[in-house]
Amino acid sequence: MELDERKCKILQAIIKTYLETGEPVGSRTISKLPDLNLSSATIRNEMADLEELGYIIQPHTSAGRIPSDAGYRLYVDQMMAEKALERNDEEEGKEKEHDALLAKVDRLETLLQQVAKVLAYNTNYATMVTAPNYKNTNVKFIQLSQVDETQLLAVIVVEGNVIKNKMIKVTEPLANDELLKFNVLLNSFLTGLSLQDINLELIQTMKQQAGERAALLEYIFEGVMDAVRSAEELEVYTSGANNILKYPELYDATKAGALLEVLEEKKALNNLMESTENDTTDNQYGIQVYIGDETPLKTTNDCSIVTATYELEEGVRGKIGIIGPKRMDYDKVVTTLKNLTNELDTIFKNKT
């Protein structure tokens, strides 16, 4: 049902007041707002209609009302529609703290860790940032080096210039000419290939080329493949988990414990971020808002999650997620993510 203007204003007033206070909102509080100019009786009647329509609910301990998930959803959809009308080059709202955050860094990992920390500090919510998700990663370069008599260091560069290091134990040291032969062999056969391209026939040919060192080559090969596989795993950087405990509605032993476990467990975070990976959106910043039961994991259904997509290069994307109470400051979060993805895009374009 489409709400009339008065109901929309009252619902918006309830939500904004609740976002600020965290306390159920009564008709008397709303009647004091200067831009409404409505009596408490009129507001009570409208609030009764809004409750019947499912946009607000009444906690059993209070005469005031709080927004339902449907109320939050209507509020967020209206806010996102308004933002879609803003000019794309309107950047007055950029926060100065991002200037220090997004100074150029040599390592992508360092930059993404900084993003997670500063977002948590600026928003007072928990944050999650995924490294770019590479699928069917192609090998670009392999370098074996002797660390000591029993260890080799394999440095593998894969698509997107992601570097993975792998320590490989050996039973005896390799002569320089043997090390060179292994480097030439690995690069000759594996450069440009993904894990899916490597088959038993190729491995057998490589072992034949290695001759009497075939067993050692197979061992080194497995170490290199482990490193390539790790490049395809979704890496998640987090910050601000303790911020969740600042909100009374989440400060429940069961709720908080389950939520903190999600924020600490890599597997749960991977599931959370991957479950939003294929979601599509009409806005150019790839921003999605999940409220309550819309969130991908059962343990986060008392929260809201806002995600944005950044692009390292064409087709290589990562996710930024902010998780907080359902009464989070959606306007600030969406604006912050929009500005941040703009700045990340600028950084990555300048690096290429």
SULCOR-V252502 format. One record per backbone hydrogen bond with DSSP energy under -0.5 kcal/mol. CO is the residue of the C=O (numbers start at 0). NH is the residue of the N-H. If there is no record, write none. Layout:
CO_NH / CO_NH
This chain:
3_7 / 4_8 / 5_9 / 6_10 / 7_11 / 8_12 / 9_13 / 10_14 / 11_15 / 12_16 / 13_17 / 14_18 / 15_19 / 16_20 / 17_21 / 24_64 / 25_29 / 26_30 / 27_31 / 28_31 / 29_32 / 32_35 / 32_36 / 38_42 / 39_43 / 40_44 / 41_45 / 42_46 / 43_47 / 44_48 / 45_49 / 46_50 / 47_51 / 48_52 / 49_54 / 49_55 / 50_53 / 54_67 / 56_58 / 56_65 / 58_61 / 64_24 / 65_56 / 67_71 / 68_72 / 69_73 / 70_74 / 71_75 / 72_76 / 73_77 / 74_78 / 75_79 / 76_80 / 77_81 / 78_82 / 79_83 / 80_84 / 81_84 / 82_85 / 86_89 / 88_90 / 90_93 / 94_97 / 95_98 / 95_99 / 96_100 / 97_101 / 99_102 / 105_107 / 106_110 / 107_111 / 108_112 / 109_113 / 110_114 / 111_115 / 112_116 / 113_117 / 114_118 / 115_119 / 116_120 / 117_121 / 118_122 / 119_123 / 125_322 / 126_238 / 127_320 / 128_236 / 131_133 / 132_134 / 137_158 / 138_191 / 140_156 / 142_154 / 144_146 / 144_152 / 147_150 / 149_169 / 150_146 / 150_147 / 151_153 / 151_167 / 152_144 / 152_154 / 153_155 / 153_165 / 154_142 / 154_156 / 155_157 / 155_163 / 156_139 / 156_140 / 157_160 / 157_161 / 161_157 / 163_155 / 165_153 / 167_151 / 174_178 / 175_179 / 176_180 / 177_181 / 178_182 / 179_183 / 180_184 / 181_185 / 182_186 / 183_187 / 184_188 / 185_189 / 186_190 / 189_192 / 192_138 / 193_196 / 193_197 / 194_197 / 196_198 / 198_202 / 199_203 / 200_204 / 201_205 / 202_206 / 203_207 / 204_208 / 205_209 / 206_210 / 207_210 / 209_212 / 210_213 / 212_216 / 213_217 / 214_218 / 215_219 / 216_220 / 217_221 / 218_222 / 219_223 / 220_224 / 221_225 / 222_226 / 223_227 / 224_228 / 225_229 / 226_230 / 227_231 / 228_231 / 228_232 / 229_232 / 232_234 / 234_130 / 236_128 / 238_126 / 239_242 / 240_243 / 241_244 / 242_245 / 243_246 / 245_247 / 246_249 / 246_250 / 247_250 / 249_251 / 251_255 / 251_256 / 252_256 / 253_257 / 254_258 / 255_259 / 256_260 / 257_261 / 258_262 / 259_263 / 260_263 / 260_264 / 263_265 / 264_268 / 265_269 / 266_270 / 267_271 / 268_272 / 269_273 / 270_274 / 272_275 / 273_276 / 275_278 / 282_285 / 284_308 / 287_306 / 289_304 / 290_293 / 291_294 / 296_299 / 297_300 / 299_302 / 301_325 / 302_291 / 303_323 / 304_289 / 305_321 / 306_287 / 307_319 / 309_311 / 309_317 / 312_315 / 314_316 / 315_311 / 315_312 / 316_132 / 317_309 / 318_129 / 319_307 / 320_127 / 321_305 / 322_125 / 323_303 / 324_327 / 327_329 / 328_332 / 329_333 / 330_334 / 331_335 / 332_336 / 333_337 / 334_338 / 335_339 / 336_340 / 337_341 / 338_342 / 339_343 / 340_344 / 341_345 / 342_346 / 343_347 / 344_348 / 345_349 / 346_350 / 347_351
